């Protein structure tokens, strides 16, 4: 099953090398990892979550030659996700090393490759391939890059009005130059972030109040989601309606990695089906809840799994049954 509205990621898919360690080594020290995994990460998780719920998903980012580029392309193909740009021949895709200590805390080191060296021609190719009705997803990880950020901001601001722009500011939002961030916010139709990011952007502690403050920074008719983990999310709908709490779902969580990406991808997929913002947020809460019951990054549920989790009546309300 597919929808008419595509989810198009104008961002980065890189390789994630995850190493479990008992504790981080001291400076100059060493430690033996207990488990290692290599898989596609970054925006791959969001695209996968949307695709598994029936949306047509497209990766409109850079990918290079070499083992990491091959991993990215094979992973995208396995999920039925298309690529828009051709292979870059001048280097490999970047990667991120994630060290997970005994307490579950993650420490990251990222090394970008060709994915951080977008050209104006590639940005123009992405803009020209976007269709009316598409949902274009942009991440703060792309905007913080010295080369890509200004190009992505210009791309976003030039998109026609019949394209919905969805922005996830990501943890590095405070490092995005104002000259890049402000134009993107001015064109954003939907902003989805976690409570920490909302606090950084607004200086407001509570997720409900932060959602309202964020909506005030966007153009008229834009909406905001502030994700609150197991507590669901707070929805500031387009317009001047009250900020509402969309409850989460109680599950036995085993791995929270990628839950936010699953939420964003599911929300976009459901919006693309014509579902109301509140119901799309409710479905996204359910998708994120299912994702944390499984180990790994790209653990968003397939459509039939989401329907089973919600139950027949609730699934029908979301147009899924």
MARKETOR-619737 format. One line per field, with one value per residue (C-alpha): residue number from 1; z, y, x; residue in three letters. Coordinates in steps of 0.25 Angstrom, whole numbers. Example, Ala and Ser with C-alpha at 12.3 -4.5 7.8 and 13.67 -1.06 7.14 Angstrom:
2
pos (1:2)
w (31:29)
v (-18:-4)
u (49:55)
code (ala:ser)
//
This chain:
321
pos (1:2:3:4:5:6:7:8:9:10:11:12:13:14:15:16:17:18:19:20:21:22:23:24:25:26:27:28:29:30:31:32:33:34:35:36:37:38:39:40:41:42:43:44:45:46:47:48:49:50:51:52:53:54:55:56:57:58:59:60:61:62:63:64:65:66:67:68:69:70:71:72:73:74:75:76:77:78:79:80:81:82:83:84:85:86:87:88:89:90:91:92:93:94:95:96:97:98:99:100:101:102:103:104:105:106:107:108:109:110:111:112:113:114:115:116:117:118:119:120:121:122:123:124:125:126:127:128:129:130:131:132:133:134:135:136:137:138:139:140:141:142:143:144:145:146:147:148:149:150:151:152:153:154:155:156:157:158:159:160:161:162:163:164:165:166:167:168:169:170:171:172:173:174:175:176:177:178:179:180:181:182:183:184:185:186:187:188:189:190:191:192:193:194:195:196:197:198:199:200:201:202:203:204:205:206:207:208:209:210:211:212:213:214:215:216:217:218:219:220:221:222:223:224:225:226:227:228:229:230:231:232:233:234:235:236:237:238:239:240:241:242:243:244:245:246:247:248:249:250:251:252:253:254:255:256:257:258:259:260:261:262:263:264:265:266:267:268:269:270:271:272:273:274:275:276:277:278:279:280:281:282:283:284:285:286:287:288:289:290:291:292:293:294:295:296:297:298:299:300:301:302:303:304:305:306:307:308:309:310:311:312:313:314:315:316:317:318:319:320:321)
w (0:-4:-2:-12:-3:-3:9:3:12:8:18:21:22:28:34:49:56:69:80:94:104:119:121:113:114:120:111:104:109:103:105:99:93:96:84:70:60:47:40:32:41:41:33:29:41:38:24:28:38:27:17:26:28:13:9:-3:2:-5:-1:-7:-1:-4:-4:-9:-13:-3:7:15:2:-2:12:10:-4:0:12:5:-6:4:10:-4:-2:-15:-17:-24:-27:-34:-27:-24:-29:-21:-7:2:11:25:38:52:64:75:89:98:112:123:127:113:111:97:93:78:68:54:42:30:16:2:10:15:2:-6:-18:-23:-35:-26:-18:-31:-35:-22:-23:-37:-34:-22:-26:-22:-9:-5:10:10:23:27:39:48:45:31:34:44:33:27:13:13:22:13:1:9:14:0:-5:6:4:-11:-10:-15:-6:-9:-3:12:19:32:41:52:58:65:77:70:68:76:67:54:49:50:35:32:43:42:27:29:41:33:22:32:32:43:53:62:73:87:100:101:87:90:102:95:84:94:107:113:122:120:107:106:108:98:88:88:88:76:68:71:63:51:40:41:38:43:54:65:72:84:87:101:101:108:111:97:91:91:79:75:63:52:55:69:75:89:91:94:100:92:101:99:101:112:107:113:106:103:94:92:80:68:75:71:57:57:62:51:40:45:47:32:26:33:29:15:16:20:34:44:51:65:60:52:65:72:62:63:78:76:65:75:86:77:73:87:89:79:79:68:61:50:58:53:51:38:35:40:53:56:53:62:73:73:71:60:64:67:54:46:52:47:33:34:36)
v (0:14:28:40:48:44:46:52:53:65:61:50:35:30:17:15:7:3:-2:-7:-4:-6:8:19:18:29:39:31:18:6:-3:-16:-15:-26:-25:-18:-15:-7:-2:10:21:36:39:24:22:33:28:14:17:24:14:2:10:10:24:25:29:36:39:52:52:49:35:31:20:10:1:11:16:2:-1:11:8:-7:-3:7:-3:-14:-5:-1:14:21:30:43:47:38:32:42:37:45:38:30:32:37:29:30:23:21:16:10:9:-1:9:11:25:27:35:39:42:45:46:52:48:53:55:68:73:76:85:95:86:75:84:89:74:72:84:81:66:70:68:75:69:64:64:69:65:74:71:80:71:75:90:90:86:98:94:87:97:109:101:93:106:112:99:99:114:112:100:103:105:92:85:83:85:77:81:73:82:70:72:81:92:102:101:104:119:128:131:117:113:125:124:109:112:123:112:101:94:84:84:72:72:65:73:76:82:90:96:100:107:114:115:109:97:91:83:89:103:101:95:108:117:109:111:126:125:119:125:125:111:103:93:87:74:73:58:54:39:30:42:43:57:71:76:91:90:99:113:117:105:100:92:78:66:53:41:31:16:7:-3:-10:-2:-9:1:15:18:23:25:39:36:25:36:46:36:30:44:48:35:37:52:47:38:50:47:58:64:59:45:45:48:37:27:33:31:16:14:20:11:-1:3:3:-11:-16:-14:-6:7:5:-2:5:-4:-9:-5:-18:-18:-4:-8:-20:-11:-1:-10:-11:1:11:6:9:23:26:21:8:-2)
u (0:5:1:1:9:24:33:46:58:67:78:88:88:102:107:106:117:112:121:117:127:127:132:138:154:162:169:180:174:168:156:151:137:127:118:119:109:109:97:91:87:84:72:70:62:52:51:49:38:30:32:28:14:12:18:27:40:52:66:70:84:98:104:118:127:133:128:119:113:110:104:95:90:87:80:71:68:64:54:48:54:58:70:70:84:95:107:118:131:140:139:131:119:122:120:117:124:115:121:110:115:110:99:93:99:103:116:117:128:124:133:126:129:123:110:116:120:107:108:99:96:92:83:76:74:67:58:55:51:41:27:14:9:22:26:41:48:60:69:77:89:89:87:99:109:117:115:101:94:93:90:79:73:72:66:55:52:50:40:26:15:8:20:20:33:36:47:54:64:73:82:92:81:88:100:92:95:84:85:82:72:63:59:56:47:40:37:34:20:23:33:36:46:48:47:61:62:50:56:68:61:51:57:44:45:31:28:14:19:31:21:13:26:31:18:20:33:27:19:3:-3:10:9:18:20:29:32:32:37:27:18:14:15:10:3:2:-8:-7:-14:-17:-23:-19:-7:-12:-6:-6:-4:7:6:11:22:34:45:58:65:61:71:63:50:49:52:41:32:35:34:21:15:19:14:0:-1:2:-10:-19:-20:-23:-11:-16:-18:-5:2:-6:-1:13:13:9:20:30:25:27:40:46:42:52:67:74:72:62:51:39:27:21:6:0:8:3:-11:-10:-4:-15:-26:-36:-45:-34:-27:-40:-40:-27:-31:-22:-33)
code (unk:unk:unk:unk:unk:unk:unk:unk:unk:unk:unk:unk:unk:unk:unk:unk:unk:unk:unk:unk:unk:unk:unk:unk:unk:unk:unk:unk:unk:unk:unk:unk:unk:unk:unk:unk:unk:unk:unk:unk:unk:unk:unk:unk:unk:unk:unk:unk:unk:unk:unk:unk:unk:unk:unk:unk:unk:unk:unk:unk:unk:unk:unk:unk:unk:unk:unk:unk:unk:unk:unk:unk:unk:unk:unk:unk:unk:unk:unk:unk:unk:unk:unk:unk:unk:unk:unk:unk:unk:unk:unk:unk:unk:unk:unk:unk:unk:unk:unk:unk:unk:unk:unk:unk:unk:unk:unk:unk:unk:unk:unk:unk:unk:unk:unk:unk:unk:unk:unk:unk:unk:unk:unk:unk:unk:unk:unk:unk:unk:unk:unk:unk:unk:unk:unk:unk:unk:unk:unk:unk:unk:unk:unk:unk:unk:unk:unk:unk:unk:unk:unk:unk:unk:unk:unk:unk:unk:unk:unk:unk:unk:unk:unk:unk:unk:unk:unk:unk:unk:unk:unk:unk:unk:unk:unk:unk:unk:unk:unk:unk:unk:unk:unk:unk:unk:unk:unk:unk:unk:unk:unk:unk:unk:unk:unk:unk:unk:unk:unk:unk:unk:unk:unk:unk:unk:unk:unk:unk:unk:unk:unk:unk:unk:unk:unk:unk:unk:unk:unk:unk:unk:unk:unk:unk:unk:unk:unk:unk:unk:unk:unk:unk:unk:unk:unk:unk:unk:unk:unk:unk:unk:unk:unk:unk:unk:unk:unk:unk:unk:unk:unk:unk:unk:unk:unk:unk:unk:unk:unk:unk:unk:unk:unk:unk:unk:unk:unk:unk:unk:unk:unk:unk:unk:unk:unk:unk:unk:unk:unk:unk:unk:unk:unk:unk:unk:unk:unk:unk:unk:unk:unk:unk:unk:unk:unk:unk:unk:unk:unk:unk:unk:unk:unk:unk:unk:unk:unk:unk:unk:unk:unk:unk:unk:unk:unk:unk:unk:unk:unk:unk:unk)
//
